[in-house]
Amino acid sequence: MFSRRLQVQERLTKQVALAMQELLDPQGVAVVMEASHFCMVMRGVQKPGSQTITSSMFGCFRDNAKTREEFLSLIRRSGI
């Protein structure tokens, strides 16, 4: 829904997190997005397979450092 138009990855990540927050009304939302950017591959670092990771957090993930660290450590273990 959000990625149909060109935009920066940071904005896309935040839009997904905000949509989840508004629709589900949870205690917290954490979104981590990993993407390969054509501009980086062709013009920027010119390294095929370059990945950029962004995150957006609300609620308990933003307010509670322990919850945030637990989430991020689980993400790291999963290979993202």
MDAnalysis code that builds the backbone (N, CA, C; Angstrom):
import MDAnalysis as mda
import numpy as np

u = mda.Universe.empty(240, n_residues=80, atom_resindex=np.repeat(np.arange(80), 3), trajectory=True)
u.add_TopologyAttr("name", ["N", "CA", "C"] * 80)
u.add_TopologyAttr("resid", np.arange(1, 81))
u.add_TopologyAttr("resname", ["MET", "PHE", "SER", "ARG", "ARG", "LEU", "GLN", "VAL", "GLN", "GLU", "ARG", "LEU", "THR", "LYS", "GLN", "VAL", "ALA", "LEU", "ALA", "MET", "GLN", "GLU", "LEU", "LEU", "ASP", "PRO", "GLN", "GLY", "VAL", "ALA", "VAL", "VAL", "MET", "GLU", "ALA", "SER", "HIS", "PHE", "CYS", "MET", "VAL", "MET", "ARG", "GLY", "VAL", "GLN", "LYS", "PRO", "GLY", "SER", "GLN", "THR", "ILE", "THR", "SER", "SER", "MET", "PHE", "GLY", "CYS", "PHE", "ARG", "ASP", "ASN", "ALA", "LYS", "THR", "ARG", "GLU", "GLU", "PHE", "LEU", "SER", "LEU", "ILE", "ARG", "ARG", "SER", "GLY", "ILE"])
u.atoms.positions = np.array([
    [0.812, -1.188, 0.000],
    [0.000, 0.000, 0.000],
    [0.863, 1.263, 0.000],
    [1.910, 1.290, 0.826],
    [2.737, 2.488, 0.935],
    [3.877, 2.513, -0.084],
    [4.315, 1.358, -0.536],
    [5.498, 1.313, -1.396],
    [5.178, 1.465, -2.872],
    [3.965, 1.777, -3.211],
    [3.601, 1.936, -4.617],
    [4.232, 3.168, -5.241],
    [4.532, 4.159, -4.419],
    [5.140, 5.385, -4.948],
    [6.593, 5.471, -4.465],
    [7.379, 6.231, -5.184],
    [8.768, 6.416, -4.785],
    [8.835, 7.234, -3.507],
    [9.658, 6.796, -2.580],
    [9.851, 7.530, -1.341],
    [11.081, 6.999, -0.626],
    [11.504, 7.699, 0.398],
    [12.674, 7.256, 1.143],
    [12.275, 6.123, 2.089],
    [13.202, 5.236, 2.331],
    [12.943, 4.057, 3.148],
    [12.534, 4.430, 4.570],
    [13.135, 5.466, 5.123],
    [12.796, 5.883, 6.488],
    [11.320, 6.255, 6.600],
    [10.807, 6.968, 5.628],
    [9.394, 7.358, 5.643],
    [8.499, 6.129, 5.498],
    [8.860, 5.229, 4.617],
    [8.089, 4.004, 4.418],
    [8.020, 3.185, 5.711],
    [9.149, 3.048, 6.384],
    [9.200, 2.304, 7.643],
    [8.278, 2.933, 8.680],
    [8.319, 4.243, 8.785],
    [7.473, 4.943, 9.755],
    [5.995, 4.825, 9.393],
    [5.660, 4.909, 8.111],
    [4.269, 4.793, 7.681],
    [3.698, 3.420, 8.031],
    [4.468, 2.367, 7.831],
    [4.022, 1.009, 8.170],
    [3.790, 0.911, 9.677],
    [4.732, 1.412, 10.467],
    [4.599, 1.361, 11.926],
    [3.385, 2.153, 12.402],
    [3.175, 3.350, 11.855],
    [2.024, 4.167, 12.247],
    [0.707, 3.494, 11.874],
    [0.650, 2.878, 10.710],
    [-0.572, 2.185, 10.283],
    [-0.897, 1.035, 11.233],
    [0.119, 0.275, 11.608],
    [-0.095, -0.821, 12.554],
    [-0.563, -0.282, 13.904],
    [0.042, 0.799, 14.355],
    [-0.327, 1.412, 15.629],
    [-1.781, 1.877, 15.603],
    [-2.182, 2.526, 14.524],
    [-3.541, 3.056, 14.430],
    [-4.587, 1.956, 14.267],
    [-4.298, 0.941, 13.455],
    [-5.275, -0.115, 13.194],
    [-5.424, -1.102, 14.351],
    [-4.310, -1.454, 14.988],
    [-4.336, -2.494, 16.004],
    [-4.409, -1.972, 17.428],
    [-3.971, -0.737, 17.639],
    [-3.897, -0.110, 18.965],
    [-3.181, -1.000, 19.992],
    [-1.973, -1.482, 19.658],
    [-1.224, -2.332, 20.587],
    [-0.480, -1.484, 21.619],
    [0.180, -2.158, 22.550],
    [1.005, -1.452, 23.536],
    [2.251, -0.873, 22.888],
    [2.675, -1.463, 21.787],
    [3.846, -0.971, 21.074],
    [3.960, -1.595, 19.701],
    [4.707, -0.921, 18.843],
    [4.951, -1.398, 17.479],
    [6.426, -1.205, 17.174],
    [7.019, -2.227, 16.566],
    [8.401, -2.120, 16.095],
    [8.452, -2.668, 14.669],
    [8.990, -1.883, 13.763],
    [9.127, -2.284, 12.365],
    [10.586, -2.129, 11.979],
    [11.153, -3.191, 11.414],
    [12.512, -3.153, 10.888],
    [12.414, -3.521, 9.414],
    [12.990, -2.686, 8.563],
    [12.906, -2.902, 7.130],
    [14.312, -2.965, 6.536],
    [14.530, -3.970, 5.716],
    [15.812, -4.131, 5.028],
    [15.532, -4.095, 3.531],
    [16.271, -3.279, 2.798],
    [16.021, -3.142, 1.370],
    [17.307, -2.902, 0.603],
    [17.258, -3.293, -0.647],
    [18.344, -3.010, -1.578],
    [17.878, -1.849, -2.449],
    [18.704, -0.827, -2.567],
    [18.315, 0.370, -3.303],
    [19.049, 0.434, -4.637],
    [18.287, 0.598, -5.692],
    [18.853, 0.683, -7.032],
    [19.867, 1.817, -7.138],
    [19.561, 2.952, -6.503],
    [20.472, 4.097, -6.604],
    [21.823, 3.795, -5.950],
    [21.830, 3.016, -4.878],
    [23.091, 2.664, -4.218],
    [23.878, 1.652, -5.047],
    [23.162, 0.735, -5.655],
    [23.824, -0.311, -6.432],
    [24.436, 0.263, -7.704],
    [23.724, 1.171, -8.352],
    [24.186, 1.685, -9.646],
    [25.043, 2.948, -9.540],
    [24.679, 3.866, -8.639],
    [25.368, 5.154, -8.620],
    [26.156, 5.413, -7.354],
    [25.632, 4.978, -6.225],
    [26.244, 5.308, -4.941],
    [27.496, 4.483, -4.665],
    [27.352, 3.487, -3.804],
    [28.504, 2.684, -3.415],
    [28.894, 1.686, -4.493],
    [28.046, 1.520, -5.488],
    [28.277, 0.628, -6.624],
    [28.677, -0.768, -6.167],
    [27.941, -1.278, -5.207],
    [28.195, -2.613, -4.685],
    [26.900, -3.414, -4.760],
    [26.798, -4.351, -5.699],
    [25.589, -5.175, -5.792],
    [25.325, -5.897, -4.471],
    [24.062, -5.940, -4.100],
    [23.698, -6.606, -2.855],
    [23.769, -5.709, -1.632],
    [24.058, -4.413, -1.811],
    [24.089, -3.481, -0.676],
    [22.708, -3.414, -0.050],
    [22.661, -3.484, 1.261],
    [21.396, -3.442, 1.982],
    [21.387, -2.258, 2.936],
    [20.213, -1.662, 3.099],
    [20.016, -0.595, 4.066],
    [18.935, -1.049, 5.029],
    [19.172, -0.877, 6.326],
    [18.212, -1.278, 7.343],
    [17.723, -0.038, 8.078],
    [16.393, 0.094, 8.195],
    [15.795, 1.183, 8.956],
    [14.818, 0.596, 9.963],
    [14.531, 1.356, 11.015],
    [13.561, 0.899, 12.010],
    [12.716, 2.066, 12.483],
    [11.536, 1.727, 12.973],
    [10.630, 2.713, 13.554],
    [9.922, 2.043, 14.718],
    [9.878, 2.724, 15.853],
    [9.296, 2.133, 17.055],
    [8.384, 3.126, 17.753],
    [7.295, 2.587, 18.300],
    [6.323, 3.371, 19.056],
    [5.926, 2.613, 20.310],
    [5.342, 3.337, 21.250],
    [4.828, 2.719, 22.476],
    [5.936, 2.121, 23.323],
    [5.700, 0.902, 23.821],
    [6.654, 0.282, 24.748],
    [8.015, 0.036, 24.117],
    [8.078, -0.118, 22.802],
    [9.381, -0.328, 22.158],
    [10.214, 0.944, 22.166],
    [9.564, 2.080, 22.137],
    [10.279, 3.349, 22.193],
    [10.563, 3.758, 23.638],
    [9.602, 3.508, 24.521],
    [9.696, 3.993, 25.896],
    [10.504, 3.102, 26.831],
    [10.555, 1.806, 26.551],
    [11.195, 0.856, 27.455],
    [12.460, 0.286, 26.810],
    [13.605, 0.667, 27.317],
    [14.889, 0.240, 26.737],
    [15.052, -1.278, 26.774],
    [14.585, -1.923, 27.827],
    [14.723, -3.378, 27.947],
    [13.896, -4.092, 26.870],
    [12.675, -3.636, 26.648],
    [11.820, -4.221, 25.605],
    [12.437, -4.018, 24.232],
    [12.944, -2.814, 23.986],
    [13.573, -2.489, 22.701],
    [14.794, -3.366, 22.453],
    [15.647, -3.517, 23.458],
    [16.853, -4.344, 23.313],
    [16.517, -5.809, 23.086],
    [15.478, -6.304, 23.768],
    [15.064, -7.697, 23.562],
    [14.614, -7.909, 22.121],
    [13.817, -6.989, 21.612],
    [13.352, -7.079, 20.227],
    [14.523, -7.045, 19.249],
    [15.421, -6.087, 19.435],
    [16.554, -5.949, 18.518],
    [17.487, -7.154, 18.581],
    [17.670, -7.741, 19.754],
    [18.526, -8.932, 19.850],
    [17.878, -10.120, 19.151],
    [16.556, -10.244, 19.229],
    [15.861, -11.320, 18.513],
    [15.973, -11.129, 17.000],
    [15.895, -9.889, 16.554],
    [16.037, -9.598, 15.122],
    [17.445, -9.969, 14.648],
    [18.443, -9.601, 15.442],
    [19.839, -9.909, 15.074],
    [20.054, -11.415, 14.965],
    [19.484, -12.171, 15.895],
    [19.628, -13.637, 15.868],
    [18.952, -14.268, 14.680],
    [17.891, -13.625, 14.190],
    [17.147, -14.206, 13.075],
    [17.844, -13.971, 11.728],
    [18.891, -13.161, 11.747],
    [19.669, -12.951, 10.520],
    [19.296, -11.720, 9.741],
    [18.436, -10.880, 10.273],
    [18.067, -9.646, 9.552],
    [19.115, -8.600, 9.830],
])
